[in-house]
Amino acid sequence: MWQQKKGSVRGLAWLWCAAMGAGCGAGKDSGLPEGMGAVSFWTDRAECGGLPHDFCVEVEGESASGCASAQDEAPPCGDPDAAASFTLKEGESDFDASVVSGDLTGDWEGTVTIVAGTCQLVQLECV
């Protein structure tokens, strides 16, 4: 059964970047403004019991939230159609996320470290 997730996903984001090379490259060709980085949050439908669901993420200091639907595989980092994506200043940002529709209930909260010139793909895990 799925449980409420709380805590930091900083390690998960870096692990995903290191293991998968998921759009995490730094450099001048990132397309991001100087001093800015990106983060994309997603959920894996199969890991969440195969239950269809939509979720929204709010990031500290941002006026808008990002929403997305569960995916069957990891989306490209920064894809606004498959993940809740944000462009943020370098540094730590707190986030809150919750399921807003579908057959799943729950929420997540944590901290993600934004690195300028990179995009981090963060999976919100169901356990």
N, C-alpha and C positions, 0 to 999 in steps of 0.2 A: 504494500500500500504506500502511496506517495505521502511524504511528510513535508512539513514546512522546512525550508532551507534558510539558514542564516549563517553569516560569517563572510570572510574575505574570499574573493575569487581571484585575487592577484596572482597566486601561484598557478591556478588553472589557466589563466590567460597566457602566461609565459610558457607553461608546459605545452599548450596547444600550438603556440607560435613556433616553439623549438621543434616539436614533433612533426607538425604538418606543414610548416611554412605557409600558414593560412593568411596570406596577404599582410604579413607582418614586416615586410622589408622597409628599412629606413632609407632615406636619401632624398636627393633633389627631385627625383621623378615620382614622389609619392602623390603629388597633386594637392597636398594639404598646405594651407598657409603656414608661414614660418611660426614656430613655437606651438603649433597645434598638432594633435594626434586624433585618431578616431577609435571608436569602440563599437562593436556590433554584438548584441545579445540575441541568443537563439535558444530554442528548446527542440529536443529530439522526440518526435512523436512516438517512436517505438520504445524508447527508454521510459516514456511516461505512460506505459501500459497500452500504447496504441490509441490513446484517447485524443480525439481532435480538440484543440483549444487555441484560443488567442490570448496573448498577454501584452501588457504595457509596462514600460520601464520609465521611471522618473529619475533623472540625475540631478544631484544637488547643484543649485545655481542655474539650472536651465529652466526656461519659462515653458517649454513644451515637453511632452512625453513622446516616446516612440513606441509604436505598437507593431506586432507581427503575429503570424500564425505559426504553429508548430511545423517543423520541416521533417522530411524523410532522410535527409543527409545534411551535413554541415554546408551552409551557404557561403558564397564568397564574402569575405569581409567587406563591409561597407555597402552591401546590397540592400537598399531601402525596401525592396519588395519581399525580402525573405528574412530580414532581421530588424530589430529595433536599433537603429544606428544613430550615432552622435559624433560630431566633431567638437573636440574640447581642448582647452588649454592644457599644456603639459603639467603633470602633477597628479595628486590623488583626488579621486572623486567618489563620493558615496552614492549608492543607488538603491532604489526600492523597485521591486517588480511584483506584479500580481497577475493571476489569470483573470481575464475579464469576460470570457465566454467559452462555452464548450462543456465537455463532460469532466473536466478536471478542476479542482479547487486548490488554492495554495498561493504562497508568496515567497519571495526571496528578498534578501537585503545583503549588502556588502560594500566593499571598497575595491575600486579598480585603479591601477596606476597607469596614467596616460603618458606615453612617450612620444615626443614630437617626431613627426615624419613617419609614424607607424600606424597600422590599423590592427587592433586586437580583437579576435573573435572569442567571445565568452559564452560558453554553454551554461545555461541555467539548468542544473541537473535535477531530475526527479529520482528519488531513491525509495 
